[in-house]
Structures are given as C-alpha cells and as structure tokens.
Amino acid sequence: GYFGLLILSLVLGTQTLTPTHHLTASDVARLQAALSQPFTDLESVYYSVVGLSKLGIFVADADETCKFIKSNLDASSVESLFYAAEASQVLSGCEIPVLNETRDLLLAAVSEDSTASQIHQSVSALSSLGLPLASQEVVSALKARISKEDNVLAIILALQTASRLSQQAELGDILEEIEDLAARLDDLGGVYLQFEEGVEATALFVSSAYALSDHVDMEPPLKEDQVIQLVNSIFSKKSWDSLSEAFSVASAAAALSNNRFQVPVIVSARGPAAVSHSQPLLQLHVTDVLCQPLTSATVLVESATAVSSKSAILSQAPFSLKDGVFELNFMGSKPASGYYQFSVAVTGDSRFVANHVELKVKVSTRVAINNMDLSVVDKDQSIGPKTSRVEYPSKAKASFMADSHQNFAMTFQLIDETTGVELTPHQTFVRLHNQKTGQEVVFVAEPDSKNVYKFELDTAVTKTEFDSISGTYALYLMVGDATLENPILWHVADVVLKFLEEEAPSTIQTKNVYTPKPEIQHLFREPEKKPPTVVSNAFTALVLSPFLLLLILWFKLGANISNFTLSPSTILFHIGHAAILGLMYVYWTHLNMFQTLKYLAIIGSLTFLAGNRMLAQKAVKRIAAEQSSRLAKYRSLR
Amino acid sequence: MSNSVISVISRFLDEYVSSTQNKLKVVDAYLFYIMMTGALQFLYCLLVGTFPFNSFLSGFISCVGSFILAVCLRIQINPQNKGEFLSISPERAFADFLFAHTVLHLVVINFIG
C-alpha cells in the first residue's frame, strides 16, 4: 500500500523528458563505418581503433595495425606517443618499446608550462604504457592550467586526465569542474543542451564526465532532464564531419550505455505503433543509446486508456521479451478500434533514466457494410417504397429512378467485421458521378441515434448541386478512417435523375486572372492655363508706363541733377547703388540667397561708406546754405 | 453737398501747388507713380487671373512697400515736422530710405520666382 503510493507519487511527480533523437541500428552501423576508414596516420589509427573498441568492435588485422603504429611512431613527440600508446593498449599483443628518453620526455611534459592537451596526452601515454607517474604533481599542474586556459576543451581534457590518475590523489577540485562546465551548456528550447563549440565538445564532455565520476565513484551532478537533453544534442547529428567527431560520439555513446550512475533508456515501437486482428502484438524496442536491447529490464504497461472515452483498458500489464524485442498481445484485451494512450515503465536497474514513456497506440479494424437497402420512395407516400438489398461488393441489378415525385433513399450499417460493433468512421460519403458530363456531386451520409446510416436524394432540393442536369449517375459509397484497414469505394447502383427545368450545362468559366490588365497611362501634371502672350506683353507695357509719367512729372516740377558734385564718394556711391540694382537682377536670374547676401555685404558696405560720406558733405552744404540765408535775412532785417 | 466737396478739393489743390516745397512735390510724384504701378498690377490680376501667384504677390508687395517707405521719407524730410524728428536729418532719412529699399527688394526678388 505505502510502496504503491510512493510509486504513484514518483510517476506523477517526475514529468521527465524522453529522448527525441537517438541512434538507430543503421546509425550505429554508419558510425562504425565512419570509424573504419583506412588509416592515413597515427591520429587516424588512434581514432579508429579506440573508437571502434568503445563500440565493442575490435579491429580484424591487429598485427597489421600494430606494425603500422610502430613504423609511424615518432618517439620524440608526445602527441605521437599518445596515439601509439592508446591504440596499442586496445590491440592485443601489441607492445610499444619504451626507452628511458621516452619516459623522461613524457614526465617532463607534465608541468604547468605545458598546455592541458599536452598534459593529457603525456599522462594517458604514461598510464597506457604502464609507466609510473606522480598523480599529485599532475593534479597541481592541471589546476594551474585550468585557471590559465579557461576554455571548455581544456577543462574537458583535464577531466579526462584526472580519470587516469590514482584514486588516492585529491581529485575533488577537478571533480567540481564538471558542475561548472554543465552550467556553461546552452539550453536550446528545453530539448537540446550543448556547448557552443559543437557536438564534439559536448560528446567529449559527456564521456570524460562519466569516466571521472566512475573513477572516483561519485554520481555526476547532472540531472536526468539534462542527461536526456545531452542525448538529444549528441545523437541528433547522423553523419559526422571528421574522424575525431565520430570518435567523440562513439565515446559518449559508450559512456552513456555503460556507466555506474545514469543509463538513458530508448523506447521505440517496432514499425508503426498499431495493432489489429492480423497483427495483435505491440512490439517495442527497449535499448540503451547504442541500440543494444536491455534484456535485463522489466517493461510494464502502467496504464492504457482510450483517448476518446478515457476508459482504462490495461493496468500493470507486463511485456514479454522475445528475440530482443518486448511484446504484448494487446488485441487479447479486446480493445475497440481507436487510439489508446499507453504509459510504459522500464524498471530493473536504478541507473535507468527516462524510463517512463508515453506512447500512442492505434487499434485498427476491418469494416463491413450491413443491410444496404436501396429504395425509391414516393413523395406523397401513396405507394410504398420498393426496397432492394445489395450485398458488398456487387452492384444493384436494376437502376433507380428519382424525379419530381419520387426520391431515392439508401440505408446501411457499418460494423466491425470481427466483433460486430457498430462503427462511425470519419468519412462516409455518397458520390454521384455523371458518366456523360463527368460531373460529380458528393454528399455526406449521416448516422441516426441507432448508428444506422441514411441517405436520401430529393431532386427538388438538390437541383443546384446538380445544375439541373438530368441523366444517369453512378452512385458510389466511400468509407474511410485512420483506424480502418480496409477503406471502401463501392459502386452501389446507377441512379437516373430527372430534373424539371433543364438548363444548358454551363461550361465552367475559368476566371483567367493572368491576362494582362489594361495599361494605366500616367497623367503628368497639367501646366496651369497661361494667358496668351499678347495679353501679358500688353500689360507689361502698361505697368511700365507710369514710369514715363513719373519722368514727365519730375521734368515739369523742375527736378534736376544740377547739384551733382563730382566728388569720389558721390561717384562711388552711385556706382555702388547701381551695382546693388544689378545684383538684384543677377539674383533673380542666377544666384541663390546665400551668394547674393555675400555680394551684397561687399557692395553694400562700400556703398554705405561712400553714401555716408556723400550725404555728410551734402548735409554740411545744406547747413552752411541755411546759415548763410539766415544770416542774410538777419542782416536785411537789421 | 457735392458743391462743397468740389470746392474743398479745388482749395486743397491750390494750397498744395502753392505752399508745398518742391522736393516734397518730387516725392509726391514718385508716390503717385508707385500707386499707379500697383493699381495696374492689381487690375491685371483681376482681369487675367492669379497665375503665377507668387509673382503677383511680390510685385504688389514691392509697390506697397515702396509706397510706405516713400511716405516715411516724405514725413521725415518735411521741414514742418522738424520738431518731431530732431535727431534725424534729411540725409539720414534718405539713407534709411535706401537701406530699407535694399532689404525690401532682396525679399521681393527672392519671392518673384
């Protein structure tokens, strides 16, 4: 009782993700092929040999490979020694000769001044060649490198290196890096979790994190959802750009299928998740990420409910294992046709992750048509209907007539072939096809409350659908549904329809929208109506004529220029003034305001100075004249 | 009624001819000329239409502005108004007249298009 409650709460509480991407058997085969390329150099030997060993495959010609390794080995390069050591360890009976210089070279590489990659390679080579190394020195060198090279790949290599060290060393600080790295992963849509450096970095992270966690026997700080998201990221790529990428994916797959803490479970249906009377078994592949069946697991249907009626069909039903496939005879529970929601649990190992899966299973059936009765019913019900029964798939012998005083009627039932239960499929159509004109009209047959389908054809009502074209129509019954294995198209009978007013068959006017449209003529802005030139010329002369009048008036008044002194300021003033007037004209024709102001400033100031002088002289003269006249008047008065 | 108007007008004209100084009469002739020019422009606009409107406006404003400035000049150089324009000599009035005209014509030419 209490245990059941605990299980129930666990099931309800964990809304865990399930993997959306995983390697299928063909993907695994492709991965193997990618790693089985012929060798070009030591690096490719390393990736191929070690990668394939992770997939559980060992190279056939071990001796050839060993010879290749020995001949390509460069004992003065740490990297070369690394590849050779790792690859030779996998191959049986392949020993690399180790000299003192080699050992010294590798030990010297373990220092704070080497890169994380160099430390990783030298430590791995020392470990694989069985040479002693000082774990604590390595740990301090790694810690120094991590703080200097803060990038993701360096830290991953540090994790990898730490998993080769003695268990007595203080690996706690390096272990904490797993959590820090996990925080640097990018969450894409809640489905993927990967480094921005790509799939290879993510895969290497996974393999090194589990390697180190297994080595120190401490559970990695990765939540189940994170593990599934990592699975999605790493296995979403089904073809690999480089040998190193394929190697990283193989390492990650091996780590995820075989570590002490978390093993993601992949549950997928074999073929479509559908059962029927001919195929009563629901078959599931329950595998790890490398597509290997989890034969030790117990697979159970926790509940199976119908989607439409929400009634439970199964509860705690076990699957049985047969040839690596888990199967369940679902048809044995006699489900009605339709869709069912399965909740499947995979138990048996505490390491399983994502072991609760939701699955939608379809139950299909075959449909049979029962009691197909065709009749002609009089509209005024005076004569009883003549019913003829037709059996599927034959056609009614006589054709039926429907016109203004009789309707055509059809009733039938659709039942499940095996159980006899009435069905209401999604598509039940009655199609009438005019063989001469090619016209077809489709009606829907509706079931009544007793699930009996009825169809009635009244020529008065359906005049418009048929365009009032009388003639012989072939009548078809169409039955279809997603859960039917045998959709039906049945030529039931021929019906002769007579309509009252016959309209000429209207040829369907295809509205041609692709003919060119009428061209739009651009209407330029019409210039304003101008008066005729004669008129404007006349008025120009008229407007200028008062000037003549002015000159005449001035002459009559006796205005003269007798007081015109030829002093330089006077001349300059008049020239300047004329220049200003000229500038006005030039402004009208050529210049803009800024240029005009510029010239005006120059000419204007000259004119002003000259004019000032001239007017001052005039003023002096005037005042002198006034004074002298005043003096004369004063004298004459005395 | 009309008799008195005619007599007033004839009296005014006689007084004008006799008592106004010559230089004021010169300015008055100029004023009359400006007025005629403006009136003729307006007549054209009424008869033919306002196209182009900006040219009509600038020409008309030029006439109006010139008229106003000439009136100012006339007031200022009239010796009978000397008391009110103690600081402004006739020469100064003329210089102001010329300067104001320069500004007016700058604007008019800008607008005439």
HADDOCK unambig.tbl for C-alpha pairs under 7 A between the chains (distance, minus, plus):
assign (segid A and resid 531 and name CA) (segid B and resid 48 and name CA) 6.72 0.50 0.50
assign (segid A and resid 539 and name CA) (segid B and resid 44 and name CA) 6.87 0.50 0.50
assign (segid A and resid 543 and name CA) (segid B and resid 37 and name CA) 5.51 0.50 0.50
assign (segid A and resid 543 and name CA) (segid B and resid 40 and name CA) 5.83 0.50 0.50
assign (segid A and resid 543 and name CA) (segid B and resid 41 and name CA) 6.63 0.50 0.50
assign (segid A and resid 546 and name CA) (segid B and resid 33 and name CA) 5.48 0.50 0.50
assign (segid A and resid 546 and name CA) (segid B and resid 36 and name CA) 6.30 0.50 0.50
assign (segid A and resid 546 and name CA) (segid B and resid 37 and name CA) 6.24 0.50 0.50
assign (segid A and resid 547 and name CA) (segid B and resid 33 and name CA) 6.49 0.50 0.50
assign (segid A and resid 550 and name CA) (segid B and resid 29 and name CA) 6.27 0.50 0.50
assign (segid A and resid 550 and name CA) (segid B and resid 30 and name CA) 6.36 0.50 0.50
assign (segid A and resid 550 and name CA) (segid B and resid 33 and name CA) 5.72 0.50 0.50
assign (segid A and resid 553 and name CA) (segid B and resid 29 and name CA) 6.41 0.50 0.50
assign (segid A and resid 554 and name CA) (segid B and resid 26 and name CA) 6.19 0.50 0.50
assign (segid A and resid 554 and name CA) (segid B and resid 29 and name CA) 6.96 0.50 0.50
assign (segid A and resid 557 and name CA) (segid B and resid 26 and name CA) 6.96 0.50 0.50
assign (segid A and resid 584 and name CA) (segid B and resid 106 and name CA) 6.86 0.50 0.50
assign (segid A and resid 584 and name CA) (segid B and resid 109 and name CA) 6.72 0.50 0.50
assign (segid A and resid 588 and name CA) (segid B and resid 109 and name CA) 5.78 0.50 0.50
assign (segid A and resid 588 and name CA) (segid B and resid 110 and name CA) 7.00 0.50 0.50
assign (segid A and resid 615 and name CA) (segid B and resid 91 and name CA) 5.68 0.50 0.50
assign (segid A and resid 619 and name CA) (segid B and resid 91 and name CA) 6.57 0.50 0.50
